[in-house]
Amino acid sequence: MSLSGLKTNTEFLPSIRFNAREGVFSRVDRSLDGEGKWANELVNINDPLATEGVLMDITNIQLGWLRFEGQVDIVTQHHSLGPIPQPSALHKEGVKLEVWLPKSTSDGSPLREFSHTAAGVQNAINQLHTDWEQGAENVDPSERQAGEVVPLVKIAIEGFKTKNGTFQKPVFTIDRWVLRPIEWSIPTPVAAAPAAPQMAGAPAGGSLVETPALSAGDDDLPF
Protein backbone atom coordinates (compact mmCIF):
# COMPACT_ATOMS: atom_id res chain seq x y z
CA MET A 1 0.00 0.00 0.00
CA SER A 2 1.06 3.56 -0.58
CA LEU A 3 0.83 5.90 2.36
CA SER A 4 -0.35 9.48 2.25
CA GLY A 5 -1.43 12.08 4.74
CA LEU A 6 -3.99 14.50 5.99
CA LYS A 7 -4.54 14.97 9.70
CA THR A 8 -8.03 13.87 10.63
CA ASN A 9 -10.19 14.07 13.75
CA THR A 10 -11.49 10.73 15.00
CA GLU A 11 -12.84 11.62 18.45
CA PHE A 12 -16.49 11.91 17.42
CA LEU A 13 -17.09 8.82 15.31
CA PRO A 14 -17.84 5.53 17.15
CA SER A 15 -15.50 2.71 16.21
CA ILE A 16 -15.01 -1.01 15.95
CA ARG A 17 -11.76 -2.72 16.87
CA PHE A 18 -10.00 -5.95 16.00
CA ASN A 19 -7.76 -7.83 18.42
CA ALA A 20 -5.24 -9.69 16.27
CA ARG A 21 -4.19 -12.02 19.11
CA GLU A 22 -7.67 -13.13 20.11
CA GLY A 23 -9.30 -12.76 16.69
CA VAL A 24 -12.17 -10.65 18.03
CA PHE A 25 -13.99 -7.75 16.41
CA SER A 26 -15.54 -5.50 19.02
CA ARG A 27 -18.02 -2.65 18.93
CA VAL A 28 -16.73 0.17 21.12
CA ASP A 29 -19.53 1.71 23.20
CA ARG A 30 -18.63 4.88 25.10
CA SER A 31 -20.47 5.94 28.25
CA LEU A 32 -19.95 8.14 31.30
CA ASP A 33 -18.92 6.32 34.47
CA GLY A 34 -19.87 7.26 38.02
CA GLU A 35 -17.10 9.87 38.15
CA GLY A 36 -18.24 11.59 34.98
CA LYS A 37 -15.39 10.17 32.91
CA TRP A 38 -15.78 8.48 29.54
CA ALA A 39 -15.28 4.71 29.57
CA ASN A 40 -15.21 2.18 26.74
CA GLU A 41 -17.15 -1.08 26.71
CA LEU A 42 -16.09 -3.67 24.12
CA VAL A 43 -18.87 -5.84 22.71
CA ASN A 44 -17.92 -8.92 20.68
CA ILE A 45 -19.57 -8.76 17.22
CA ASN A 46 -17.82 -11.66 15.47
CA ASP A 47 -20.99 -13.70 14.97
CA PRO A 48 -23.10 -11.00 13.27
CA LEU A 49 -20.16 -9.93 11.08
CA ALA A 50 -19.84 -13.54 9.89
CA THR A 51 -23.55 -14.11 9.29
CA GLU A 52 -25.10 -10.68 8.51
CA GLY A 53 -21.98 -8.87 7.34
CA VAL A 54 -21.15 -5.17 7.35
CA LEU A 55 -21.17 -2.44 4.71
CA MET A 56 -17.65 -1.13 4.03
CA ASP A 57 -16.74 2.13 2.28
CA ILE A 58 -13.90 0.81 0.13
CA THR A 59 -14.09 3.85 -2.17
CA ASN A 60 -12.85 6.17 0.56
CA ILE A 61 -10.19 4.06 2.26
CA GLN A 62 -7.51 6.21 3.86
CA LEU A 63 -3.90 5.16 4.33
CA GLY A 64 -1.32 6.80 6.52
CA TRP A 65 0.24 6.83 9.98
CA LEU A 66 -1.52 5.77 13.17
CA ARG A 67 -0.38 6.18 16.75
CA PHE A 68 -2.17 4.51 19.66
CA GLU A 69 0.55 4.64 22.36
CA GLY A 70 -0.49 7.09 25.07
CA GLN A 71 -2.73 9.02 22.70
CA VAL A 72 -4.77 8.63 19.54
CA ASP A 73 -3.20 10.36 16.55
CA ILE A 74 -4.21 9.36 13.04
CA VAL A 75 -2.58 11.08 10.07
CA THR A 76 -4.08 9.83 6.82
CA GLN A 77 -5.58 10.81 3.49
CA HIS A 78 -7.41 9.20 0.59
CA HIS A 79 -5.36 6.36 -0.88
CA SER A 80 -5.31 7.94 -4.37
CA LEU A 81 -3.29 10.92 -3.15
CA GLY A 82 0.43 11.23 -2.49
CA PRO A 83 2.22 9.98 0.64
CA ILE A 84 3.45 11.93 3.65
CA PRO A 85 6.49 11.42 5.89
CA GLN A 86 6.22 9.46 9.13
CA PRO A 87 5.27 11.93 11.92
CA SER A 88 7.26 10.11 14.61
CA ALA A 89 8.86 6.77 15.46
CA LEU A 90 5.70 5.87 17.40
CA HIS A 91 3.49 6.12 14.31
CA LYS A 92 2.83 2.88 12.40
CA GLU A 93 1.62 2.38 8.84
CA GLY A 94 -2.10 1.73 8.90
CA VAL A 95 -5.47 1.87 7.23
CA LYS A 96 -8.71 3.63 8.15
CA LEU A 97 -12.21 3.39 6.68
CA GLU A 98 -15.87 3.83 7.54
CA VAL A 99 -18.25 0.90 8.02
CA TRP A 100 -22.02 0.61 8.47
CA LEU A 101 -23.17 -2.04 10.94
CA PRO A 102 -26.49 -3.87 10.61
CA LYS A 103 -29.30 -2.58 12.82
CA SER A 104 -29.23 -5.67 15.04
CA THR A 105 -25.55 -5.07 15.85
CA SER A 106 -25.12 -1.31 15.86
CA ASP A 107 -26.70 -0.40 19.23
CA GLY A 108 -28.11 2.71 17.59
CA SER A 109 -24.82 3.82 16.00
CA PRO A 110 -24.46 2.02 12.65
CA LEU A 111 -21.79 4.38 11.25
CA ARG A 112 -18.46 3.36 12.71
CA GLU A 113 -14.78 3.83 11.97
CA PHE A 114 -12.28 1.00 11.68
CA SER A 115 -8.53 1.54 11.79
CA HIS A 116 -5.61 -0.83 12.26
CA THR A 117 -1.87 -1.18 11.79
CA ALA A 118 -1.43 -4.97 11.89
CA ALA A 119 0.12 -6.39 8.73
CA GLY A 120 -2.42 -9.23 8.57
CA VAL A 121 -5.29 -6.73 8.60
CA GLN A 122 -3.66 -4.49 5.99
CA ASN A 123 -3.09 -7.45 3.69
CA ALA A 124 -6.73 -8.50 4.11
CA ILE A 125 -7.93 -4.96 3.31
CA ASN A 126 -5.65 -4.87 0.26
CA GLN A 127 -7.20 -8.11 -1.03
CA LEU A 128 -10.69 -6.75 -0.33
CA HIS A 129 -9.82 -3.63 -2.34
CA THR A 130 -8.75 -5.84 -5.26
CA ASP A 131 -12.07 -7.71 -5.07
CA TRP A 132 -13.92 -4.38 -4.90
CA GLU A 133 -12.13 -3.13 -8.04
CA GLN A 134 -13.32 -6.19 -9.96
CA GLY A 135 -16.92 -5.28 -9.11
CA ALA A 136 -19.79 -7.41 -10.39
CA GLU A 137 -21.81 -7.72 -13.59
CA ASN A 138 -24.88 -6.07 -12.07
CA VAL A 139 -22.96 -3.13 -10.55
CA ASP A 140 -22.46 0.12 -12.45
CA PRO A 141 -18.70 0.89 -12.25
CA SER A 142 -19.35 4.63 -11.89
CA GLU A 143 -21.70 4.04 -8.93
CA ARG A 144 -19.18 1.69 -7.34
CA GLN A 145 -16.31 4.14 -7.71
CA ALA A 146 -18.42 7.01 -6.39
CA GLY A 147 -19.42 5.01 -3.33
CA GLU A 148 -23.12 5.12 -4.20
CA VAL A 149 -23.14 1.31 -4.23
CA VAL A 150 -21.18 -0.41 -1.47
CA PRO A 151 -20.24 -4.03 -0.78
CA LEU A 152 -21.84 -6.04 1.98
CA VAL A 153 -18.84 -7.86 3.42
CA LYS A 154 -18.95 -10.99 5.55
CA ILE A 155 -15.96 -11.55 7.83
CA ALA A 156 -14.38 -14.83 8.92
CA ILE A 157 -11.39 -15.21 11.22
CA GLU A 158 -8.34 -17.24 10.26
CA GLY A 159 -5.36 -18.16 12.42
CA PHE A 160 -1.74 -18.13 11.27
CA LYS A 161 1.67 -18.59 12.85
CA THR A 162 4.74 -16.35 12.68
CA LYS A 163 8.11 -16.33 14.39
CA ASN A 164 6.51 -14.07 17.00
CA GLY A 165 3.65 -16.43 17.80
CA THR A 166 0.12 -17.26 16.68
CA PHE A 167 -2.11 -14.46 15.43
CA GLN A 168 -5.56 -14.09 13.89
CA LYS A 169 -6.54 -12.19 10.75
CA PRO A 170 -9.84 -11.29 9.14
CA VAL A 171 -10.92 -12.78 5.82
CA PHE A 172 -13.22 -10.37 3.97
CA THR A 173 -15.67 -11.76 1.41
CA ILE A 174 -18.01 -9.58 -0.66
CA ASP A 175 -21.44 -11.21 -0.32
CA ARG A 176 -23.38 -8.74 -2.48
CA TRP A 177 -23.67 -5.07 -3.43
CA VAL A 178 -26.28 -2.68 -2.03
CA LEU A 179 -27.23 0.98 -2.31
CA ARG A 180 -25.45 3.15 0.23
CA PRO A 181 -27.81 4.03 3.14
CA ILE A 182 -29.21 7.50 2.56
CA GLU A 183 -28.10 8.53 6.07
CA TRP A 184 -24.46 7.65 5.25
CA SER A 185 -22.99 10.70 3.54
CA ILE A 186 -20.25 10.25 0.97
CA PRO A 187 -17.00 11.92 2.09
CA THR A 188 -15.40 14.48 -0.19
CA PRO A 189 -11.72 13.58 -0.74
CA VAL A 190 -9.46 16.48 0.21
CA ALA A 191 -6.52 17.68 -1.86
CA ALA A 192 -3.07 16.38 -1.09
CA ALA A 193 -0.88 18.69 0.98
CA PRO A 194 1.39 20.70 -1.36
CA ALA A 195 4.47 19.84 0.67
CA ALA A 196 3.85 16.08 0.58
CA PRO A 197 6.77 14.34 -1.18
CA GLN A 198 5.88 11.88 -3.93
CA MET A 199 7.20 8.36 -3.51
CA ALA A 200 8.14 6.24 -6.50
CA GLY A 201 5.12 4.26 -7.59
CA ALA A 202 2.59 6.45 -5.77
CA PRO A 203 -0.81 6.03 -7.43
CA ALA A 204 -2.11 8.80 -9.64
CA GLY A 205 -5.62 7.34 -9.75
CA GLY A 206 -7.97 5.69 -7.33
CA SER A 207 -6.49 2.27 -6.66
CA LEU A 208 -4.03 0.93 -4.17
CA VAL A 209 -0.47 0.34 -5.29
CA GLU A 210 0.38 -3.31 -5.80
CA THR A 211 3.05 -4.14 -3.25
CA PRO A 212 4.37 -7.38 -1.74
CA ALA A 213 2.34 -8.67 1.17
CA LEU A 214 3.42 -7.23 4.50
CA SER A 215 5.26 -9.54 6.86
CA ALA A 216 2.81 -10.94 9.38
CA GLY A 217 5.65 -11.12 11.87
CA ASP A 218 5.65 -7.31 12.00
CA ASP A 219 2.08 -7.16 13.25
CA ASP A 220 1.49 -4.19 15.53
CA LEU A 221 -1.28 -4.68 18.06
CA PRO A 222 -2.74 -1.31 19.07
CA PHE A 223 -5.75 -2.77 20.84
JOQUI-V764116 format. One record per residue. RES is the residue in three letters. SS is DSSP state (@ for helix, = for strand, . for the rest). PHI is phi as a letter, one per 30 degrees, with the letter a starting at -180 (NA if undefined). BURIAL is b if it has 16 or more other ideal C-beta (glycine too) atoms within 10 Angstrom, else e. Layout:
res = {RES/RES}
ss = {SS/SS}
phi = {PHI/PHI}
burial = {BURIAL/BURIAL}
//
This chain:
res = {MET/SER/LEU/SER/GLY/LEU/LYS/THR/ASN/THR/GLU/PHE/LEU/PRO/SER/ILE/ARG/PHE/ASN/ALA/ARG/GLU/GLY/VAL/PHE/SER/ARG/VAL/ASP/ARG/SER/LEU/ASP/GLY/GLU/GLY/LYS/TRP/ALA/ASN/GLU/LEU/VAL/ASN/ILE/ASN/ASP/PRO/LEU/ALA/THR/GLU/GLY/VAL/LEU/MET/ASP/ILE/THR/ASN/ILE/GLN/LEU/GLY/TRP/LEU/ARG/PHE/GLU/GLY/GLN/VAL/ASP/ILE/VAL/THR/GLN/HIS/HIS/SER/LEU/GLY/PRO/ILE/PRO/GLN/PRO/SER/ALA/LEU/HIS/LYS/GLU/GLY/VAL/LYS/LEU/GLU/VAL/TRP/LEU/PRO/LYS/SER/THR/SER/ASP/GLY/SER/PRO/LEU/ARG/GLU/PHE/SER/HIS/THR/ALA/ALA/GLY/VAL/GLN/ASN/ALA/ILE/ASN/GLN/LEU/HIS/THR/ASP/TRP/GLU/GLN/GLY/ALA/GLU/ASN/VAL/ASP/PRO/SER/GLU/ARG/GLN/ALA/GLY/GLU/VAL/VAL/PRO/LEU/VAL/LYS/ILE/ALA/ILE/GLU/GLY/PHE/LYS/THR/LYS/ASN/GLY/THR/PHE/GLN/LYS/PRO/VAL/PHE/THR/ILE/ASP/ARG/TRP/VAL/LEU/ARG/PRO/ILE/GLU/TRP/SER/ILE/PRO/THR/PRO/VAL/ALA/ALA/ALA/PRO/ALA/ALA/PRO/GLN/MET/ALA/GLY/ALA/PRO/ALA/GLY/GLY/SER/LEU/VAL/GLU/THR/PRO/ALA/LEU/SER/ALA/GLY/ASP/ASP/ASP/LEU/PRO/PHE}
ss = {./././././=/=/./././././././=/=/=/=/=/././././=/=/=/=/=/=/=/=/=/./././././=/=/=/=/=/=/=/./@/@/@/@/@/@/././=/=/=/./././././=/=/=/=/=/=/./././././=/=/=/=/=/=/./././././././././././././=/=/=/=/=/=/=/=/=/=/./@/@/@/@/././././=/=/=/=/=/=/././@/@/@/@/@/@/@/@/@/@/@/@/@/@/@/@/././././././@/@/@/@/@/@/././=/=/=/=/=/=/=/=/=/=/=/=/=/=/././=/=/=/=/=/=/=/=/=/=/=/=/=/=/=/././././././././././././././././././././././././././././././././././././@/@/@/././././.}
phi = {NA/c/c/a/b/b/d/b/c/c/d/c/c/e/b/b/b/b/c/d/d/c/i/b/d/b/d/c/c/c/a/d/d/d/c/i/c/d/b/c/c/c/c/d/b/e/d/d/d/d/c/c/i/b/d/b/d/d/e/c/e/c/c/l/b/b/b/b/d/i/a/c/b/c/c/b/a/e/d/d/c/d/d/b/d/d/d/a/d/d/d/c/d/a/b/b/a/c/b/b/d/d/e/d/c/d/h/i/b/d/d/b/c/b/b/a/b/d/d/d/d/d/d/d/d/d/d/d/d/d/d/d/d/d/i/a/d/c/c/d/e/d/d/d/d/d/i/d/c/b/d/d/c/c/b/c/c/b/d/a/c/b/d/c/k/c/b/b/b/d/b/c/b/d/d/a/c/b/d/d/e/d/d/c/d/d/d/c/e/d/d/d/d/e/d/d/d/c/d/e/i/d/d/c/c/c/b/d/d/d/b/d/e/d/d/d/d/c/e/c/c/d/c}
burial = {b/b/b/b/b/b/e/b/e/e/e/e/e/b/b/b/b/b/b/b/e/e/b/b/b/b/b/b/e/e/e/e/e/e/e/e/e/e/e/e/e/e/e/e/b/b/e/b/b/e/e/b/b/b/b/b/b/b/b/b/b/b/b/b/b/b/b/b/e/e/e/e/b/b/b/b/b/b/b/b/b/b/b/b/e/e/e/e/e/e/b/b/b/b/b/b/b/b/b/b/b/b/e/e/b/b/e/e/e/b/b/b/b/b/b/b/b/b/b/b/b/b/b/b/b/b/e/b/b/e/e/b/e/e/b/e/e/e/e/e/e/e/e/b/b/e/b/e/b/b/b/b/b/b/b/e/b/e/e/e/e/e/e/e/e/e/b/b/b/b/e/b/b/b/e/e/b/e/e/b/e/e/e/b/e/e/e/e/b/e/e/b/e/e/e/b/e/e/e/e/e/b/b/e/e/e/e/b/b/e/e/e/e/b/e/b/e/e/b/b/e/b/b}
//
